[in-house]
């Protein structure tokens, strides 16, 4: 089973969403990646949540949203 690159699992079995920030936005956001816990050990639920978060994050980054708080709040919803 292939796990998408934006889904990671820690040592305790909890899944995380992770997406790299494009090079041109790294100095503005002062981060190299966005990482959020999906707060689940269920693979199928984590995958569903991570796909939703990936779409939102990609849209915000492509639109040039350069505020990490805006991105974090959008990913929480």
N, C-alpha and C positions, 0 to 999 in steps of 0.2 A: 504494500500500500504506500503510495507516494504522499508525503505530507507537503503542502505548499510551503514555500520559503518564508512566508510571514507567520507561520504557526510553529511555535517552539514549546517544548515541554521541559519543565525544570526537574530536579532530582526527586521531588516529592510527587510528581505526576500531574502537577497543575500546568495547564496550557497558558501560553502567552501569545499576544499579537505583537509582531515586531516588523517595522518597515523602516528602510533606510531613507534618510533625508537627502535630496539631490545636492550635489556639490555647491551649486550657486546659492542655495538657501542655508547652508551650514553656518556661515559667519553671522547671518541675521538671526537665526534661531538658537545659535550656540549649542547645538546638539548634533550628534551623528545619526541618531535613530530615535524613533518613537516606539516605546515599549509599554504595553498595558496588559495587566493580568486579565484573563478571561474568566477567572474564578471558578474553574471547573476542571474535573479530571475526565469528563465525558468527551471523547474525541469528536463525535458527530456534532454535539452542541458547540464545541469550541470552533470547529471548522465553519459552521454556519455563522457564528458571531464574528469570526476573523474575516470572513469574506465580506460581510457588511462593513466592517471597519476599514478594510482595504479600499473599498470603493470610495468611502467618505474621505479617507486620508489622501488618496490619489487626486480626487476632485479638488480638495483644498490646496494641496501642494501645486497642482497645475494652475490653479487660479492665482497663485502667488500669495496666498494667505501667509503672512510672515509673523504671526503671533501664536506662540506655543500654547497660550491659555485658550485661545479660540479653537485650536485644533484639539486640545485635550477635552474641552467641554463638548465639542461635536462628537468625539469618540465615546463619551460617557453615555450619551443618549441612545 
